[in-house]
Amino acid sequence: MNRFARFALSLLLVVSTHSLGEEGTFSPPEDGFDWIRLTSGEWLRGEIIGLFNDELEFDSDVLDDLVIDWEDVSELHSPRTLGIRVQGLQPYDGRVRITDSDVVIIYGEDEWVYPREHLISLTISAEREWDRWSGEISLGTNVRRGNTDFVEYNAIAHLERRTPLSRIFIDYIGNFNETEGIKVTNNHRVSGVFDRFSDSRFFWRPLNSQYFRDPFQNIAHQITVETGVGYELINNKRTEWEIYASVGANSVERVSVESDQEKTSRSPSMSLGTDYEIELTDWIDYLLSFQMTFVDEASGDYQHHLLTTISTDLWRDLDFDVSLVWDRTQNPPPNAVGETPEQDDFRLMIGISFEF
């Protein structure tokens, strides 16, 4: 906080005489407003906008919107229902009271107390359905005309919906490449996940689904639907890391097969996976998502999908992303003319992403 802001805050020492206790200490009144006390002793009245990355955004009646370092806030009192994220636990909705050492969450007649250093974030609880959704879209393109006509597009999209007890993830990866008027790449992957949280690090994954299409890998359509469980290994201000396992069914339809083979194969499936995200610096994030799936021989024996991304902040909600995708099928069957697709398919994707 700069000197001017500190000086302005010092002018806003809001202490009414009827709120003073016997020893002359101030107690925030129940007036429907949020109150924060700075380490200097000043109290501010207004509305909490959010706490993230150790910065509290606060709407003061007099000073308008303020961004205050969390280490400069000694106490916080809110009568409103906020979304609270605590390390190692699912998000909460409730009223909150924070002291130098503790975070007290109040919901109805129940209270929970956690160490202050375990607090990750505070947000305004969603009042509209749209407030529960967030996402990111990354787009890249490469067009060349002249001696060689070359057109390439790629896209990565992530959409999520969060509530205190559940979350939904929808992801899309697509690539298209046309060289000299001939399509050489045309693949699309859509995945959908639904999770339910408990009071621990474990979560139930009722739905782990995926659709994949890549004619050049001899896959016309592939659908996997599973259910399973997961566990959060790390969940703090900088790092999120979880693992999961699920079982279900897999169906693959080939573009073409040898005359004595069926185009469509179905089998049980089992998937193991991990999702890892870390804030390397204030402006660089790293993401790793990996899932391996075991199926029968006709479906390819073993498949995996890996996505790793380095995202660099550009300006406001715009980032520069570099992603590597690695898809593998252990035992791809030959097509109608006896050609066997490559086991591995690598793609480097560079694009500009927008967060919302």
Secondary structure per residue as TSV (DSSP state, phi and psi in degrees):
chain	resnum	aa	ss	phi	psi
A	1	M	-	360.0	131.1
A	2	N	-	-76.8	173.0
A	3	R	H	-64.9	-38.5
A	4	F	H	-63.3	-43.1
A	5	A	H	-63.8	-40.1
A	6	R	H	-64.3	-39.8
A	7	F	H	-64.9	-41.9
A	8	A	H	-64.3	-39.0
A	9	L	H	-65.7	-34.8
A	10	S	H	-65.7	-24.5
A	11	L	T	-76.9	-14.6
A	12	L	-	-105.6	55.6
A	13	L	-	-88.0	93.4
A	14	V	-	-94.4	97.3
A	15	V	-	-133.7	111.1
A	16	S	-	-92.1	142.3
A	17	T	G	-63.5	-31.2
A	18	H	G	-73.6	-11.1
A	19	S	G	-96.3	-1.0
A	20	L	B	-79.6	135.9
A	21	G	-	-80.2	-171.7
A	22	E	T	-64.1	-31.1
A	23	E	T	-96.3	9.3
A	24	G	S	83.9	10.6
A	25	T	-	-88.2	149.4
A	26	F	B	-89.6	137.2
A	27	S	-	-122.8	120.2
A	28	P	-	-57.3	130.1
A	29	P	-	-75.0	159.5
A	30	E	S	-84.1	78.2
A	31	D	S	-114.8	10.2
A	32	G	S	85.9	-3.9
A	33	F	S	-100.5	159.8
A	34	D	E	-85.3	144.5
A	35	W	E	-127.5	138.0
A	36	I	E	-129.9	145.4
A	37	R	E	-114.4	127.4
A	38	L	E	-79.9	162.6
A	39	T	T	-63.9	-18.9
A	40	S	T	-78.1	-11.7
A	41	G	S	106.9	-15.2
A	42	E	-	-70.5	145.6
A	43	W	E	-108.7	140.4
A	44	L	E	-122.9	139.7
A	45	R	E	-113.0	138.9
A	46	G	E	171.3	-137.9
A	47	E	E	-136.1	134.1
A	48	I	E	-75.1	128.9
A	49	I	E	-93.7	-40.5
A	50	G	E	171.7	157.5
A	51	L	E	-124.5	121.6
A	52	F	E	-155.1	141.0
A	53	N	T	53.7	41.0
A	54	D	T	62.8	27.5
A	55	E	E	-129.8	128.5
A	56	L	E	-100.3	122.6
A	57	E	E	-97.1	124.6
A	58	F	E	-136.0	131.8
A	59	D	E	-97.9	102.7
A	60	S	E	-88.0	144.3
A	61	D	T	-59.7	-35.7
A	62	V	T	-100.9	-41.9
A	63	L	T	-96.5	4.7
A	64	D	E	61.9	-149.3
A	65	D	E	-73.6	129.5
A	66	L	E	-123.5	145.7
A	67	V	E	-116.7	113.8
A	68	I	E	-118.0	133.6
A	69	D	E	-59.4	133.1
A	70	W	G	-62.3	-30.4
A	71	E	G	-68.2	-15.9
A	72	D	G	-89.6	-1.2
A	73	V	E	-103.3	122.0
A	74	S	E	-91.6	-41.0
A	75	E	E	-138.6	155.3
A	76	L	E	-144.6	131.9
A	77	H	E	-130.3	125.5
A	78	S	E	-134.9	124.9
A	79	P	E	-86.0	-6.5
A	80	R	E	-88.7	161.3
A	81	T	E	-81.6	120.0
A	82	L	E	-117.2	158.3
A	83	G	E	-90.3	123.4
A	84	I	E	-119.5	130.4
A	85	R	E	-114.8	120.6
A	86	V	E	-117.5	139.7
A	87	Q	T	-54.0	128.8
A	88	G	T	82.1	0.5
A	89	L	S	-127.8	162.6
A	90	Q	-	-71.8	159.6
A	91	P	-	-61.9	147.8
A	92	Y	E	-112.9	156.5
A	93	D	E	-117.3	132.5
A	94	G	E	172.0	178.3
A	95	R	E	-82.7	155.9
A	96	V	E	-138.0	145.1
A	97	R	E	-136.1	125.4
A	98	I	E	-123.2	133.1
A	99	T	-	-114.9	-170.6
A	100	D	S	-60.6	-28.4
A	101	S	S	-121.0	-22.3
A	102	D	E	-127.5	156.4
A	103	V	E	-117.6	119.1
A	104	V	E	-108.5	119.8
A	105	I	E	-105.8	127.4
A	106	I	E	-117.6	123.4
A	107	Y	E	-136.9	106.4
A	108	G	T	65.7	-125.1
A	109	E	T	-91.8	-3.2
A	110	D	E	-97.6	148.2
A	111	E	E	-134.2	140.7
A	112	W	E	-125.8	139.5
A	113	V	E	-120.5	129.5
A	114	Y	E	-132.7	155.4
A	115	P	E	-61.8	140.8
A	116	R	G	-59.2	-36.4
A	117	E	G	-67.9	-10.9
A	118	H	G	-89.7	-4.7
A	119	L	E	-73.0	128.9
A	120	I	E	-100.1	-48.1
A	121	S	E	-158.8	159.1
A	122	L	E	-129.0	136.9
A	123	T	E	-139.2	160.0
A	124	I	E	-72.5	128.1
A	125	S	-	-62.2	141.3
A	126	A	-	-66.0	128.2
A	127	E	S	-102.7	-18.8
A	128	R	S	-121.1	155.7
A	129	E	G	-59.4	-40.3
A	130	W	G	-62.1	-27.8
A	131	D	G	-67.0	-17.3
A	132	R	G	-85.9	-6.0
A	133	W	E	-106.6	146.2
A	134	S	E	-148.9	167.2
A	135	G	E	-173.8	-179.3
A	136	E	E	-151.7	138.8
A	137	I	E	-127.1	127.9
A	138	S	E	-119.3	128.7
A	139	L	E	-126.4	139.3
A	140	G	E	-139.8	149.5
A	141	T	E	-149.7	153.7
A	142	N	E	-148.2	112.9
A	143	V	E	-123.3	129.8
A	144	R	E	-134.8	130.4
A	145	R	-	-126.3	144.9
A	146	G	S	141.9	-124.4
A	147	N	S	-63.2	-30.3
A	148	T	S	-130.7	126.3
A	149	D	-	-90.2	122.1
A	150	F	E	-142.7	127.3
A	151	V	E	-133.4	128.4
A	152	E	E	-139.7	135.8
A	153	Y	E	-131.0	146.9
A	154	N	E	-147.0	153.8
A	155	A	E	-148.9	141.8
A	156	I	E	-130.7	127.5
A	157	A	E	-131.6	141.9
A	158	H	E	-135.1	128.2
A	159	L	E	-130.2	134.5
A	160	E	E	-141.4	149.6
A	161	R	E	-126.0	127.4
A	162	R	E	-124.4	138.9
A	163	T	-	-130.4	173.3
A	164	P	S	-59.4	-24.8
A	165	L	S	-117.8	-1.3
A	166	S	E	-154.5	167.3
A	167	R	E	-153.6	151.6
A	168	I	E	-129.0	130.5
A	169	F	E	-116.8	133.5
A	170	I	E	-128.7	122.8
A	171	D	E	-126.3	146.7
A	172	Y	E	-138.3	136.1
A	173	I	E	-132.0	127.2
A	174	G	E	-139.3	144.7
A	175	N	E	-138.5	139.4
A	176	F	E	-140.8	131.2
A	177	N	E	-140.5	126.9
A	178	E	E	-128.1	120.5
A	179	T	E	-120.6	124.9
A	180	E	T	52.4	39.8
A	181	G	T	77.3	5.1
A	182	I	E	-113.5	127.8
A	183	K	E	-71.6	126.0
A	184	V	E	-118.0	-13.1
A	185	T	E	-145.3	133.6
A	186	N	E	-163.3	83.5
A	187	N	E	-130.4	151.9
A	188	H	E	-145.3	135.4
A	189	R	E	-132.7	126.7
A	190	V	E	-124.9	129.1
A	191	S	E	-128.0	146.5
A	192	G	E	-134.4	133.7
A	193	V	E	-132.5	138.0
A	194	F	E	-128.2	124.4
A	195	D	E	-120.3	145.4
A	196	R	E	-121.4	132.1
A	197	F	E	-96.6	155.9
A	198	S	-	-116.2	-164.9
A	199	D	S	-85.8	7.8
A	200	S	S	-122.8	-168.0
A	201	R	S	-77.5	-12.3
A	202	F	E	-77.8	148.0
A	203	F	E	-141.0	151.9
A	204	W	E	-97.1	134.1
A	205	R	E	-111.7	87.1
A	206	P	E	-60.7	-29.3
A	207	L	E	-137.3	122.9
A	208	N	E	-130.5	100.6
A	209	S	E	-125.1	156.8
A	210	Q	E	-156.7	139.2
A	211	Y	E	-123.6	135.2
A	212	F	E	-139.2	140.4
A	213	R	E	-140.5	127.2
A	214	D	E	-156.8	93.7
A	215	P	G	-58.6	-27.5
A	216	F	G	-77.6	-13.9
A	217	Q	G	-99.3	12.0
A	218	N	T	64.7	33.1
A	219	I	E	-119.2	106.2
A	220	A	E	-74.9	-44.8
A	221	H	E	-153.7	138.3
A	222	Q	E	-138.8	128.0
A	223	I	E	-126.6	130.7
A	224	T	E	-126.6	128.3
A	225	V	E	-129.5	124.1
A	226	E	E	-142.0	169.4
A	227	T	E	-138.4	148.4
A	228	G	E	-170.0	-157.8
A	229	V	E	-135.5	163.1
A	230	G	E	-146.1	171.1
A	231	Y	E	-145.8	133.2
A	232	E	E	-86.6	110.4
A	233	L	E	-74.7	-43.1
A	234	I	E	-138.6	136.6
A	235	N	E	-151.7	93.0
A	236	N	S	-137.7	-165.6
A	237	K	S	-63.4	-32.0
A	238	R	S	-108.3	-24.9
A	239	T	E	-132.9	136.2
A	240	E	E	-127.4	127.5
A	241	W	E	-145.0	124.3
A	242	E	E	-140.2	156.8
A	243	I	E	-126.3	157.7
A	244	Y	E	-153.9	161.5
A	245	A	E	-142.5	142.8
A	246	S	E	-150.9	157.4
A	247	V	E	-132.7	152.8
A	248	G	E	178.5	-135.3
A	249	A	E	-137.5	151.4
A	250	N	E	-130.3	138.4
A	251	S	E	-131.7	128.8
A	252	V	E	-126.2	129.8
A	253	E	E	-113.1	120.9
A	254	R	-	-84.3	153.6
A	255	V	S	-66.9	-44.5
A	256	S	-	-155.2	153.0
A	257	V	-	-140.6	168.4
A	258	E	-	-65.6	158.0
A	259	S	T	-59.3	-28.3
A	260	D	T	-94.3	9.7
A	261	Q	S	-114.3	153.7
A	262	E	-	-85.6	141.8
A	263	K	S	-68.8	-34.5
A	264	T	E	-109.5	130.9
A	265	S	E	-127.6	141.7
A	266	R	E	-128.8	143.9
A	267	S	E	-157.8	160.6
A	268	P	E	-64.8	158.7
A	269	S	E	-140.9	152.6
A	270	M	E	-138.9	130.7
A	271	S	E	-120.7	143.1
A	272	L	E	-127.1	139.1
A	273	G	E	-158.0	171.5
A	274	T	E	-148.6	148.2
A	275	D	E	-127.8	128.5
A	276	Y	E	-135.0	131.1
A	277	E	E	-142.0	132.8
A	278	I	E	-140.0	141.8
A	279	E	E	-89.8	100.4
A	280	L	-	-68.0	-44.8
A	281	T	S	-139.7	-175.4
A	282	D	S	-64.9	-17.5
A	283	W	S	-130.1	6.7
A	284	I	E	-130.6	126.8
A	285	D	E	-118.0	151.5
A	286	Y	E	-127.4	136.4
A	287	L	E	-130.2	136.9
A	288	L	E	-135.6	125.8
A	289	S	E	-129.9	125.5
A	290	F	E	-139.3	131.0
A	291	Q	E	-137.6	129.9
A	292	M	E	-112.9	139.7
A	293	T	E	-129.7	130.9
A	294	F	E	-105.1	126.4
A	295	V	-	-132.6	-174.6
A	296	D	-	-82.4	177.2
A	297	E	G	-64.3	-40.7
A	298	A	G	-64.2	-26.2
A	299	S	G	-92.3	-3.8
A	300	G	T	119.6	1.5
A	301	D	S	70.8	-64.8
A	302	Y	E	-145.1	136.5
A	303	Q	E	-134.7	149.6
A	304	H	E	-145.0	157.4
A	305	H	E	-133.9	125.3
A	306	L	E	-126.4	133.3
A	307	L	E	-130.0	124.1
A	308	T	E	-130.5	135.4
A	309	T	E	-137.5	137.2
A	310	I	E	-110.2	121.7
A	311	S	E	-115.9	127.0
A	312	T	E	-117.5	129.6
A	313	D	E	-64.5	133.4
A	314	L	E	-105.3	-63.4
A	315	W	E	-160.8	120.8
A	316	R	T	52.3	-115.1
A	317	D	T	-93.9	12.2
A	318	L	E	-101.6	134.1
A	319	D	E	-127.8	157.7
A	320	F	E	-106.4	120.5
A	321	D	E	-115.4	138.2
A	322	V	E	-123.3	117.8
A	323	S	E	-123.6	145.3
A	324	L	E	-120.6	129.1
A	325	V	E	-116.6	132.8
A	326	W	E	-130.9	112.3
A	327	D	E	-109.6	139.0
A	328	R	E	-141.2	136.3
A	329	T	E	-121.1	121.5
A	330	Q	S	-65.2	-39.9
A	331	N	S	-135.9	69.5
A	332	P	-	-70.2	131.7
A	333	P	-	-74.3	152.6
A	334	P	-	-71.3	157.8
A	335	N	-	-86.1	-167.3
A	336	A	T	-64.6	-26.6
A	337	V	T	-100.2	12.5
A	338	G	S	85.6	6.8
A	339	E	-	-85.0	132.6
A	340	T	-	-101.5	124.2
A	341	P	-	-61.2	154.5
A	342	E	-	-61.9	145.6
A	343	Q	S	-67.2	-38.1
A	344	D	E	-111.0	142.7
A	345	D	E	-134.6	115.3
A	346	F	E	-110.0	142.5
A	347	R	E	-141.6	129.0
A	348	L	E	-102.8	124.5
A	349	M	E	-122.1	126.5
A	350	I	E	-122.7	128.8
A	351	G	E	-162.6	175.7
A	352	I	E	-103.9	130.3
A	353	S	E	-114.7	152.3
A	354	F	E	-125.7	127.6
A	355	E	E	-99.6	142.3
A	356	F	-	-143.2	360.0
